[in-house]
Amino acid sequence: MKVIMWTTLVLAASTSLAMAAGDAAAGKAGYDKACKTCHGVAGVANPAIAKMMKVEMKDLSSADVQKMSDGDIKTVITDGKGKMKPIKTVTGKELDDVVAYVRTLKK
């Protein structure tokens, strides 16, 4: 009985996590709309924007960014960081999708 309950709990948790994961293909559209201008097509910062803002933008494909948790990436998107302003237009499922797309940029 305990084994069956544990298995059911693990399956339910796995299903819940899978449902929460974003869709990278859908996330590309959100990324293109809200992120690409500054972070470039492949996640490499737009040098003109970085120079204008006098900042060093992280390469989204770098190990530093890719080792961040999904929650941390979401926080940067929704709250901003440094001179990066919060992106108010990316919320809900689209936020999960954009994070999933950023994961595809990994080197």
N, C-alpha and C positions, 0 to 999 in steps of 0.2 A: 504494500500500500504506500509506504513512504517513497519507494523508488518511483512509482507511477506519479505521485504528486510532485516530486522533484523534477522529473522529466517534463511534466506538464508546465511547471513553473519556468524551466529553462527554455522550452519551446515558445512560451508566451513572451518571455523577455526578448528572445531572438527575433520574433516576429515584430515586436514593438520597435526594436532598434532598426530593423530593415525598413519599416514603414517611415521612420523618422529620417532616414538617410535621403539626401537630395538626389536629384536627377541631373547629372553633369551636362547632358545635352541641352536640357532646358536652362541650366545655369549659364551656359555660354551666352545666351541671349541677354540675360540679366547682367552678366559681366560686360558684354559689349555696350550695353546701354549706360551702365553706371560706373564702370571701373576702367575700361579700356583707354579712355582719353589720357589718364595719368599713368596707368600701369602697363600700357601697351598690349599688343595682341597676344604675346606669349608670356606676359607677366613681368617683363623687363621694363623698368621705369622709362617713361618718355623723358629723354635728357633735357629737352627744352622746358618742360614743366618743372623738373627737379631744379634746374638752374634758376628759373624765374622765382621759385619758392625758396631757393637757397636751402635745400634739404637733400639728404641722400635717401632715396626711396629704396626699400628692400625689393630685391628680385623675388617675385612670388613663387618662383620655381626653386628657390634656394632651400638648403637644408634648414636654415633658421626659421623660415616661414613654414615649411612643410612639417616641422616637428611640433608646431603649435597645435593645440587641441582645436577641434571644430568650434567649441565654445569660445575660445580665445579669438579665433578668426572672426566669428560672428560679432564679438564685442568690438573689435577694431572697426568693422564695417558699420555697426550701429552707433557706436560712441565716438568714433574717430580716434586718432592717435597723433600726438605732436601737432603738426600743421594740417594734418588730414582732418577735414570736417566730417561729422557723421553723415552717412548716406541714408537719408530718411526714406528714399524711394524703394529701398530693398528691404522687404519685411516678409514675415511668415514663411511659406513654402519656398518662395523665391530666394530667401536668404539661405535656406538649406541647399538649394540648387546651385547658387553661386559658390558656396563653400565646396560642394562636390566638384564643380568645375575647376576651382583653384587647385584642388587635389590632382587633377589631371595634368597640371603644369609641371609636376615634379620632374626633376632632371633624372 
